[in-house]
Amino acid sequence: MSITQHHLLDTYRARQLDEPAPPAPGAHDWQVVREWRDHRQFRAVVAGRPARGRLRQALGRWLRPRPRSSC
Protein backbone atom coordinates (compact mmCIF):
# COMPACT_ATOMS: atom_id res chain seq x y z
CA MET A 1 0.00 0.00 0.00
CA SER A 2 1.42 3.35 -0.99
CA ILE A 3 1.50 6.33 1.33
CA THR A 4 -1.23 8.02 -0.70
CA GLN A 5 -3.52 5.02 -0.44
CA HIS A 6 -2.86 4.78 3.28
CA HIS A 7 -3.68 8.47 3.75
CA LEU A 8 -6.92 8.10 1.78
CA LEU A 9 -7.92 5.09 3.89
CA ASP A 10 -7.18 7.00 7.12
CA THR A 11 -9.19 9.97 5.84
CA TYR A 12 -12.12 7.69 5.01
CA ARG A 13 -12.02 6.07 8.45
CA ALA A 14 -11.85 9.47 10.15
CA ARG A 15 -14.92 10.62 8.23
CA GLN A 16 -16.85 7.49 9.17
CA LEU A 17 -16.04 8.04 12.86
CA ASP A 18 -16.62 11.83 12.75
CA GLU A 19 -13.01 12.54 13.71
CA PRO A 20 -10.71 15.22 12.26
CA ALA A 21 -8.85 14.20 9.11
CA PRO A 22 -5.16 13.33 9.51
CA PRO A 23 -2.59 15.74 8.04
CA ALA A 24 -1.45 15.08 4.49
CA PRO A 25 1.85 13.24 4.06
CA GLY A 26 4.74 15.68 4.10
CA ALA A 27 2.71 18.50 5.62
CA HIS A 28 5.16 19.02 8.51
CA ASP A 29 8.47 18.22 6.80
CA TRP A 30 9.85 21.78 6.98
CA GLN A 31 8.91 22.08 10.63
CA VAL A 32 10.92 18.92 11.36
CA VAL A 33 13.92 20.30 9.46
CA ARG A 34 13.78 23.59 11.40
CA GLU A 35 13.54 21.76 14.73
CA TRP A 36 16.49 19.55 13.80
CA ARG A 37 18.59 22.64 12.87
CA ASP A 38 17.66 24.37 16.13
CA HIS A 39 18.62 21.28 18.10
CA ARG A 40 22.02 21.10 16.33
CA GLN A 41 22.66 24.77 17.13
CA PHE A 42 21.68 24.20 20.77
CA ARG A 43 24.04 21.24 21.09
CA ALA A 44 26.86 23.29 19.54
CA VAL A 45 26.37 26.10 22.06
CA VAL A 46 26.25 23.67 24.99
CA ALA A 47 29.48 22.07 23.74
CA GLY A 48 31.17 25.49 23.51
CA ARG A 49 31.35 25.64 19.71
CA PRO A 50 30.03 28.44 17.49
CA ALA A 51 26.39 27.80 16.59
CA ARG A 52 26.49 29.37 13.14
CA GLY A 53 28.93 29.47 10.27
CA ARG A 54 30.90 26.36 11.22
CA LEU A 55 30.88 24.88 7.70
CA ARG A 56 31.85 28.17 6.04
CA GLN A 57 34.61 28.68 8.61
CA ALA A 58 36.00 25.19 8.01
CA LEU A 59 35.91 25.64 4.24
CA GLY A 60 37.66 29.00 4.59
CA ARG A 61 40.48 27.39 6.56
CA TRP A 62 40.79 24.65 3.95
CA LEU A 63 40.67 26.96 0.92
CA ARG A 64 42.89 29.72 2.38
CA PRO A 65 45.61 28.10 4.46
CA ARG A 66 47.66 30.41 6.66
CA PRO A 67 51.13 31.32 5.40
CA ARG A 68 53.87 29.36 7.13
CA SER A 69 56.09 31.33 9.43
CA SER A 70 59.79 31.15 8.72
CA CYS A 71 61.48 30.63 12.04
N, C-alpha and C positions, 0 to 999 in steps of 0.2 A: 504494500500500500504506500503510495507516495505521500509526501507531506501535505499536498493540496487535497488529496482525497481524505486524509485523516482530519484535516481542518474542516472540510465540508461535513463530515460525519459528526464531529464535535459540535458544529454549529446547529445541525439538525437536531441532535439530542438536546442541546440547550433550549432550542425553541419548543420542543415537545414538553420539557419540564418547566417552562416559563422561567428560565434562568438567563442571565446576561450572556451574550455571545463571547467566546474566547477571542483574544487578540489574534490578528492575522500573523502568519509566520513571518518573522523578520521585522516585526513592528518595533521592537525595542533594541535592535542591534546597535544603533549608534549610542544609545544610553549605556549599554554594556561596555562599549569601547571607551567612552568617557570615564566611566567608573574605574576601569582597568588602568587608564592613564593616571588618574588621580591617585590610585593606590600605589602605583610605581613611584610617583613623585613623593608621596608621603614616606614610603620606605627609604627613598634616597635621603630625605631630610633627616629621618631618624638615625640613619647610618652615618650622617655627617658628610654626605656628598652633595654637590650642587643638584638641585631639582630640575633645572632646565639647562638646555644647551650642552649636555654631556656628549652627544654624538658629534655635534659640530666642533666642539673643543677637541675631541680625540682626532677627528679628521684633520683639523688644522695643525695639530702636532705632527701628524703623519705626513702631511703634504708640505709643510714648511718646517723642516728640522732646524734646530738652533745651530748657529755656527760653532764649530769646535774652538775651544780656547787653546792657544798655543802657549803652553807653560814651559 
